[in-house]
Amino acid sequence: MVSILAGANLGMVGATLQGILLNPLADPYILGVASGACFGTALPLALGLRNMEIIPLFSFAGALVAIFAVYSLASFKGRIPKDTLLLAGVLVGFFFSALVMLTMVLGGRELHNIVYMLMGHLGVVFHRGLIIPFTIFAAVSILVFIVSYVHGRELNILSLGEERAAELGVESEKLKKMVFLVSSLSIGVTVAFCGQIGFVGLVIPHIGRLLFGPDHRILIPSSLLLGATLLIVADMVARSVAPFEIPVGVVTALFGVPFFAYLLRKRMSE
């Protein structure tokens, strides 16, 4: 259940971020959003707070601060150059990664939990005490899907360019803020439960476009399903290829890094 919710969130957030930023390399991890969420998760752990009803709030706040920091750094006169966006994401990601390392130093006894969170995991054992947090996780996933899907047509129009979209009645700045908000909520809750699982949000939308085309009204639900499927498979691989369980974040990174390199080479050739 956790792998389905996490994969679905990562897949559809990747699709909406790439659509709203008009950048095929946009991803919650590359943009530093996940690093902000990781800091938000690590901070209460370092303070000894393990309440799963509190940690997602910290994680969401960290993700929200990170994504708006990237947006503020990258935007210039209402525009966001693609290269500047990625550089701003790397910068913000490094900053929050440094804060996470600081919490690791200060965390003392909680160091193991913080490291475990950073590697990405799907080993959350369901019990009665997690009924409310799991319900929140599922509710957030449904909410993010509904909001993203409802704005699928506007994302399609935005792909024509912001000036053309404005002529057709799409308020791009309002749409960006809404997408940033729900993306931060989704990534914050996902990181709080599963830690840092990278590259799913980058890879899945591209696979979805290859299979189903660029229409966001189809791409968003297909990215949800493909993301859930990928993370289920990655979890199976993580549990079966070695005598011990490999962190699922390691598996997705080993798959995602070569794919990201391919995208960079392809973009350079264009």
N, C-alpha and C positions, 0 to 999 in steps of 0.2 A: 504493500500500500504506500509506504514511504517513497519507494523508487518511482511509482507511478506519478504521485503528486509532484515530487522534485523534478523529474524529467519533463513533465507537462509544463510546469512553471518556467523552467529554463528554456525550453523550446519556444514557447509563445512569447516570452519576454525578448528573446533574441530576435524573433521575427518583427515585433513591434518597434524595437529600438533601431533595427536596420532600416525599417520603413520610415520612421519619423526623422531619422538623421540622414537619410539618403546615402548611407554608407554601408557597403556589404561586409566591411570588417568590424562593424559595431557589435559589441558583445558586452554583457554586464561585467565580465572579468577583465577584458581588455580596457574597458572604460573606467576601471577603478571602483565601480559600484560594489562589487563583491568584496573588495578590500575594506571598504567602509563598513559593510555589513559584518565582516569578520572582526573588525575592531569593536563594533557594537556588541558582538557576541562574546568576544574575549574579555571585555571590560568587566561585566558582571561575574564571569567565571573567576577572574583574578580576585574579585572582591568576595568570593565565596558564595555568590548567589546562584543557585542552581534551579530556581523555580522556572519551569518551562512556560509559565504564563507571563513572566517578566522579561526573559531573555529576548523573545521576538520583538518586543517594543524597543529595546536597545539596538537590536540588529537593524530594524526598520529605520530608526533614527540615523544610524551610521550610513546606511545605504542612501538615504534621502539627502544627507549633507554632502556625500560624495558626488552624487549625480548632478546636484545643482552647482557644486564647486567646479566640476568639469564643464558644465554649460556656461558658467560665468567666465571661466578662463578662456574658453574656445570661441565664444561669440564676439563678433566685432561688427558694430553698426547693423545689428539684427541678423547677421549671417554667421554661419558656422562652417569655415573651411574644413574639408575632410582631414587633411594632414594635421591641422591645428587641433582638431578634435581628438585624434589618436594620441598626439603628444600630451595634451592636457589630461587625457585618461591615464597615460603612463605616469605622469607627474603626480596626480592625485593618488594613484594606486601605490606608488612608492612611499608617499607620505603616510598613508594609512597602514601600509605594511610595516613601516618603522614604528608606528604607534602600537601595532600588534606585538612586535618584538619587545617593545618596552613593557607591555603587560606580561609577556612571558618571563621577563627578568624579575618583575615585581610580583608575579603570581605565586611563586613559592610552590606550595603543595599542589596547586592547580595546573602546573606546567603540563603534565601529561594530558589533561583534558583539553587544554588549548591546542597542543600539538595535534591531538587526535582530530579536533575540529578542523584544523588547517589542511589536513590530508584529505578530507572528504570521506564520508562514511554513510552507510545505510543500515547500520546495525542498531537502530533505535528499537528497543523491545517494548511492545505495546502492553500497557497495564492500565488498571482503572484510574490511576493518577494522571494518565496522559489523555483521558477521554476529551477533556475540554481543549487542551492544546492541539490534538489531532483534528478536532472539530473546527478550530480556528484555521488550521492549515488548509483543510478542505474548503472551508468557506472563502478564504482568501483566493484560493485557486479558481473557484467558480466565479467570484467577483471580477478577478483580473481577466478571465476569459470573456465574460460578458462585456466588460468595458472595451476590451481590445477588439472584439468581434463587431460590436456596434459601430465602432469608428473605422471599420475596414474600408468602407467606401472613401472616406476622407483620406486615409493613408494612400489609397490608389491615386487619388487626385493629386496629392502632395508629391507623388513620384514624377509628375510633370514639371516640377519646379515650384518654388514658393511664390513667385510672381504670378504664374499661371493659376496656381491654387487660390491665391487671394482674389483673382478675377472671378473665379467660380464659387466664391463665398466661403472658402475654408480659412478659418482663423488659425494659422499655423502655430503662432506662439501659445495660444490657449491649448491647442491640441498637444503641443510638446510638453507643457507643464502637467497636463493630465496623464500623458504616457509616462513621464518621469515619476509621477507620484505612484501610480499603480505598479510600475516596474520596481520601484524601491520597496514597496510593500511586499511584492512577490519574492524578490531576491532576499529581503530581510528575513522573512519567515522561512524560506528554504535553507538559508545558511544557518539559521538558529537550530533547525532540526538536523541538517545533513552536513554542515560544514561547507568547505569550499570545493565545489565540483566544477571544474572549468571546461570550456570549449564546447559544451553541449549547445549553448545558446548561439555559438558561432556556426557550428557545423550543420545543425538541424534545419535552419531556414534555407540554406543552400540546397540541401537534399530535397526539401519540400518544393522549392522552385523548379528543380530539375524534373520532379515527378508530376507536379500539379500546376505549375505556372506561377506567375507573380501576383495574381489577384489575392489581396490580403483577406478577403472574405472566405477564401479557400485555404490560403497559406496558414493563417493563424490556427484554425482547428487541426489542419494536417500537421503543423509543427508541434502542437500539443500531443497528438497521438504518436508521432515519430520520436519526440523527446522521451515520452514515457517508455516506448519500446526500446530505445537505445540504452536508457539507464537500467532497465530490467536485464538486458543482455550484458551490459558492463558489470552489473552486480553478480550475475551468474559466473562470468569470467573471473571476477575478483575472488570468488569463493571456491573456484574449482581448479585453477591452473597451478596452484602451489599448496603445500601442506598447511600453510597458514593463510588467513584472509588478507588479500592485498587491498589497501584503501581504494575505493572506487574512483576517487579523484585522480589517482595515479593512472588507472586504466583509461579514463577519458582523456587525460593529458597525452598519453602515448598515442592515442588515436587522433587527437585534435591538433597536436603540433605539426605533424606532416601535412595535414589538410590546410592549416593556416599558412604554412610555407608555400603550398600550391597556389592559394589565393593571392598571396603577395606576388609571386612570379607571374601569375596570369594578369594581375593588375598592371605590373610593370611592362608587360608585353603589349598591353593595350594603349 
